[in-house]
Amino acid sequence: MKSRSVRTGLCLSLLFSMGGLFVRAAAAEPTFAVASIRPSAAEVPFEHDGKTEISPGTLRMRDVTVATCIKWAYGVQDSQISGPTMLRSEHYDITAKADEPVGVDQLKLMMRTLLAERFKLSFHRENKELRSFALTVAKSGPKLHESVVDGKSTIQNSAIGFVAKSTTMQEFANYIADPLRTPVVDMTGLKGKYDFAIDFTSYLPEDANTVRPDVASVLMAAMKGELGLELESTKTSVEAFVVDHVEKPSEN
């Protein structure tokens, strides 16, 4: 009887030990196998937010700020992020690789770990009621074409506008939130991925060469005319991403 009791105790002990291992394994944060962070070598033309390129297991970011990395990793808009000036004043080129091919969601988790380990990023979240824009469909209806190919979402800027491919309305809302410097909430109800483009030329005022045009007015007019979308001013509770601490990155 004693022998059976001892064996039972050993089994339970082993089981709990294994359980502890499983818990620790599950809690481990995904990390890149290698990551290079260097001061930006050059600006990316027409891109306020630098350039991000993704392939299975590899992330390449050019001329990006810490705020850019936070937006990409956590899916927040620039106007939701507050903290030290360094978040937007320092620009970097980042190349990071995983041990094996992984998808974009896993790469984002790895970027969160990189921000914590290399930039010593710490933050908290809080809800704030802010003036914002609701992205809606105009009464005339949307002028959007669903993507034929389910590819990676890209929005490419140019001197006169932009071209979007395989882009959701939430991704588009995040994109226009930057130049508007205001949170944008997707309320279109459109669930697909779309290909579309905007040329701002015909929506610029006649005195645009001498007077800086109002970004919001031009964007609203172009969106309604070209895409059948509107922006409605509103107030909403927005989750703010408040950075408590950030440092220049540790050495490679």
N, C-alpha and C positions, 0 to 999 in steps of 0.2 A: 504493500500500500504506500509505504514511504517512497519507494522507487518511482511509482506512478506519479506521486505528488511532485517529486523532484523533476521528473520529465515534463510534467504539465507546466511547472514553474519556468523551466528552461524554454519551453515552446512559447509561453506567453512573453517571456523576456525577449526572445528572438523576434517575435512578431512585433512587439512594441518598438524594438530597435530598428527593424526594417521600416516600420511606419514612420519613425523619425527621419530615416533616410529619404523616404518618399516625400515627406513634407519639406525637407531641406532642398531636395531636387526641384520640387515644384516651385519653391520660393525663389530659386536662383534666377537672377535677371539675365535675359539674353544679351549677349555682348558680341561685338565684332571681333574677329580673329586679329585683324590689324586695322589701324586707323591713323591716317596722316592728316594733321591740321597745320596749315601754314597761312601766313598773311596773304591776302588776295594778290595775285600777280597782275591782274588787269580787270577793268570793269567789263561787264557784259552789256553790249549795246542794247538800248531800249528797255532794259530789264531793271526795274527798281529793286527787285528782290533777288538778283542774281539768277543762276540757272541750276536746276536740279535734274540729274539724269539717273535713271534706275535700270539696272539689268539684274537678272536672278542672282542674288547674293552680293551685289555690288552697288554702292551708293557713291555718286560723284556730285559734289556741290561746288559751284564756282561763284566767287564774289558774294558770299552770303553772310548775314549777321547772325548773332545768337538768336535774335527774335525770329529770323527766317527759319532757323532750325526748330525752334519751339512750335511755330505755326505748323510746320510739316509733321513733326513728331506727335503733336497733341491735337491737331485738327482744330485750332483756334484761329481767330482773326486778329490782325495786328492791333486793332482798337481795343481788344480784350486784354492785351498784355501791358502791364505797367511795371516799372522798376528802374534800375540804374541806367544812366545814359549809355553805358558800354553795350547794352543790349542791341543798340542800333548804330553805334559809332565805329565799331571795329568790324572789318570785313575779312573773311577767310575763304580759303580753298580747302575742301575736305574730300578725301578719298578713303572710303571704309569698305572692308570686305569681310563677309562671313566665311565660316569654314566650308560651307556647302551652299548650293543654290537655295534661296528662300524667297518668299513673296514680299510684297511691299509692306503688308501689315507687320511682318516680323522685323523688317528693316526699321520700321518706325519705333518698335519697342527697343531695338538695339540703339537707335539714336537717343532715346530717353536715357539709357544707361550711359552712353557716351557723354551726354550733357552733364549728368550727375558726377561722373568720374573725372572727366577731363576739364570741365568748366566749373566744377563744384556748384552746380545749379541747385538751389533749393527754392521752393515756392509754396504758396497756399492759394486756395480758391475761395472766392466770396461772390455773392450775388449783388449786382448793382442795377438800379433802374436807369437806363441810359436812353438818350434819343437815338433812334435807329431807323433803318429803312426796311420795309417789307417788300421783297421781290415778288411781284404778282403778274398774272397774265392780263394783258389789255383786253378791253371789251371786244375788240376786233378779232381776238384770238391769236394764238402763237404762230410765228412764222419760222418754225424750227424743223429741221430734218433729222430724224433719228439716225444714228450711226449705223452703217451697214456692217462694219467690222467692229467687233468688241475689243478695241485696242486700249492702250494706255492713254489716260487722259492727258492732254497737252493743251496749253494756251500760249501761243507764240506772239509776242509783241512785235510791232514794226513802227516805223516813223509816222504812219498814218492810221494805225488801228491795231487789230489783233485777229488771229485765226484760232478757233477752238476746235478740238477733235475729241470725240468720245468723252464729252464732258457732261457731268450731271449738273442740275440746277444748284445743288448745294455747293459744288466745286466752283460754279460760276459766281455764286453769292460771295464765297470766300475771296475770289479773285477781285471783284469790284469793290469789296470792302476796303482794300488798301488805298486806292486813289481817293475814295470818298472819306477816308479816315473816320468811318462810322460803322458800327455793326450792321450787317445785312442778314436778314432772316429769310430763308426760302419759304415762301407761301404760295408757290405756283401750283403745287399738286402734280407737277410733271415728274414722273419717276424714271424716265428713260435716260439714255446717253445720246448726246446730240453733237452734230457738226454744224458750226456756224461761224460767221465772220462779220466784223464791223469795220467800215472805212469812215473815219470821222470827218473827212474833208468837207463834205456837203453840209455838215451840221455846225461848222465853226462860224462864228459871227464875222461880218465883213471887216471889222477892225481887229481881227485876231493877231495880225502882224505887229500891232502897236500896243494893244491892251491884252493882258493875259485873260483868256476866256475862263468862265466859271466851269470847273470840271464836272460838277454834279449836273448842271443844266445841259451841257453838251452830251454827257453820257446818257441822261434820261431821254433826250430827244432821239439819239441814235438807237438806243435800245427799243424804243417804241416803234420807230420807223423801220428798223431792219429786222428786229426779232419778235415784235409783238409783245414785249414785256414792259412792265412799268415798275417804278419805285415809289412807294407811298411812305411818307414820313409818319413815324409812330414812336411810342415809348414802350419799352419792353424790359423785362428783367433778364439781364445778361450775366452769364458766369464770367467773372473777371479772373485772370491768371496773374497773380501778384508775385513778382520775383523778390524774394527776401535776400538772396545772395547769389553772386556770380563772379567768377574770376577769369583772367586771361587763361587760355588753355595750358595744361601741363605739356611738357616736351613729348615729342613723338618717341 
